[in-house]
């Protein structure tokens, strides 16, 4: 069973973190996604929730 891409079609790399604002992947992860092994994709997917929390914590809230 293949792992579906976490892409949400909101592609913008944030300069402060180097992560996509939509899916929280790095440019390298986005570029390599189609050629990654199942285990590599699983590692990326497992890292995303923490990246989202870190990204949310670093946002400026007015």
Protein Blocks (a to p, Z undefined) as FASTA:
>chain_A
ZZddfbeoiacddfklopafklopafklmmmmmmpcfklmmmmmmmmmmmmmmmmmmpcc
ZZ
